[in-house]
Amino acid sequence: MNQGYRWPLVSLHWLTLLLIAAAFVIGNVLEDMALSPLKLKLYAWHKWLGMTVLFLLPLRLLARATERLDQSVGLLPWEARASLLVHAALYLLMFAVPFLGWLSSSAAGFQVVWFGVLPLPDLLDKNKELGDLLQQVHMLLNFSMAALVVAHLGAALKHHFIDRDDILARMIPFLGTATGGTK
Amino acid sequence: VNYRLSAPALLGALLILAPTAHAIEFNQFQPGKSTLSFVSKQMNVPVEGRFKSFRGKLAFDPAQPAAARAEFEIDLASIDAGSKDADDEVAGKAWFNTKEFPVARFVATSVKPLDGNRFEVAGKMSIKGKTLDLATPVSVTRQGNNATFDGSLVLKRADYGIGDGIWADFGTVANEVQIKFRLVATAAAAK
């Protein structure tokens, strides 16, 4: 697998995906829930997962920065540009979405206590209007992120099944190479 | 009126007044200057709340703490529990059931001096049809005509059946609720 990404980036990629997917689903479920102990639990988990994404981001950026594989290898020039753009946006949102969640939680007057153990500082004073606004922006960015993830996934599948190249396999070590031989 | 008084008359007047001159009684409770707040823990997150409407009677003479009297009523529906959702929820049957029990009441039964400006106030707390004994230290700060009574205590919500049914699990909302009060009373004409 000398053409794949190294394990730190690969594991952080899939871990982040799991965390974001779970936080995203929980976040959407919360929207329609009446207040209940379950809702409070899910709220807590939503925040814990989001904060974990935020805290893993520096590690992921480090893994990305030290990755020897150039992600534009094997891409057409327009693909490379689009790929760079989407990846930059995804990294930005990996920061902005949880950070806005943290801000909106502070403004709503609910401190985030990571996994019920580590109290994170309140970044804003309680302000209901601001909290509601930040919440809206948080949601809007979430759906933007979901759209980009779909584009990202679509591109990966296109490379694997239509172009039949090794782009997807770089991120899935056990997938092997679609073309079967170029090692 | 003749304001000129002879020295002996003045001295005599002072001697008569002397025993009561020290006995200042703070007996005009000032709800507008007082606060009643609390901190509940939800999923280990401290959440601040307060009651906006309460009233009471208070009479406190620092020289005669044992004679002090205090009685308060709190309108439970005036709660700010941290969010609109929570305010609506805690008015309901599982929590305060404010329709049936709109008011919480505290009546002091004894006041004992502790040290310095601190006193122990014991009394009966009634919430949601349950009356329990309660004792808490209170520190008194005098400033001119005002006395401020500060204190905090921990109430266990389950003792009063506050938050039962699906909310009975303390893992989500802790049993212990930190209550903080700052009560102000002014001294008016001693009775």
Interface residues (C-beta under 8 A of the other chain):
Chain A: L35 S36 P37 L40 K41 Y43 A44 A108 G109 F110 Q111 V112 V113 G116 V117
Chain B: Q42 M43 N44 V45 P46 V47 E48 G82 S83 D85 A86 D88 E89 I166 W167 D169 T172 V173
